Amino acid sequence: MVRIVEKRLGRPGKRRRKLESRSLISAQGKRVQAIRLDAESNSFGEDLLTSFARSVSRARRENKLLLGRRDGADGDDA
C-alpha cells in the first residue's frame, strides 16, 4: 500500500552563495553583468537555475517598464 504525504519539497543543505559575475560591454556598448558558472561544480544545477531565474526576473522587469505588462504578450486571448 502506498502512503501519500503532502509537504513542501525543500532543498536540504541549500545555502545562499554568491555567484561569480563579471562586468562586460555588450554589442550595443552598454555595460552588463554576466554570471559565470562552473560546469564541473557540484552545485551546477542550482547555479544554473539561479542564473536563469535572475534572467527571467530581469526580462519581466524590462517588459513591465516598456509594455506595462510583465509577460510581454499583446493581450489577445483568442
Secondary structure, DSSP 8 states (H G I E B T S, - for coil): -----------TT------EEEEEE-TTS-EEEEEE--TTSTTHHHHHHHHHHHHHHHHHHHHHHHHS-SS-------
